[in-house]
């Protein structure tokens, strides 16, 4: 009987033992990553990671009002009674954070920070004396008004953004049909030509031409006519001096003639009381 060892055991005995510091071909631990398909079980000691490589921004704000509104709504503060101490402290902490990374972005936030500090300082001072029955002015009133207006516009923009938009949510269906090169005109019948001609005649009757002529009327002539009408009569009612049948131009000239006669104190125009009839008479005694 031979005492030789099995081939597998002999191969295992002949395999060189791993030296310290070398990585075995097969390991039981989980690889941290894979580099070019090879497992990586430890981070390289000479690897350089820039400070900004792993920055994570949890919240992105569109401006200082957006940040301020976020701080108020996140903590369920009453927007009409803002606790300025806590909100200002949190706001300044965020501003200090962005100043260390982006100074240009922080400029707009610094302006709001100055406004918050001013409001906070005004609230520490005693309120100004007001007239009796008037409440003292709240330093936060202007800030509350701006926050409410901004929140309304933000909610309206969100509702508009949820509406379907062309190019984002849907596209317009377009179908191209090849047309023949030779145009094809529709057939026209005699009845359609007759209808078109009747329509033209109907529209022609609606167009009327008016000829305006100039009528020359003399105010002096109508002044003489009014004086002749008043001669021999004690009083004449105002309406009797006008002749509506002759048209509006004669009425206007007659009225102007009466005004000229009254201006020259040739006639007297009297009225007994308000809304009573108006009478006209001569202001002189004819010879």
Buried (B, 14 or more C-beta within 10 A) or exposed (E): EEEEEEEEEEEEEEEEEEEEEEEEEEEEEEEEEEEEEEEEEEEEEEEEEEEEEEEEEEEEBEEBBBBBBBBBEEEEBEBEEBEBEEBBEBBBEBBEEBBEEEEEEBEEBBEBBEBBBEBBEBEEEEEEEEEEEEEEEBBBEEBBEBBEEBBEEBEEEEEEEEEEEEEEEEEEEEEEEEEEEEEEEEEEEEEEEEEEEEEEEEEEEEEEEEEEEEEEBEEEEBBEBBBEEBEEEEEBEBEEBEEEEEEEEBBEBBBBBBEBBBEEEBBBBEEEEEEEEEBBEBBEEEE
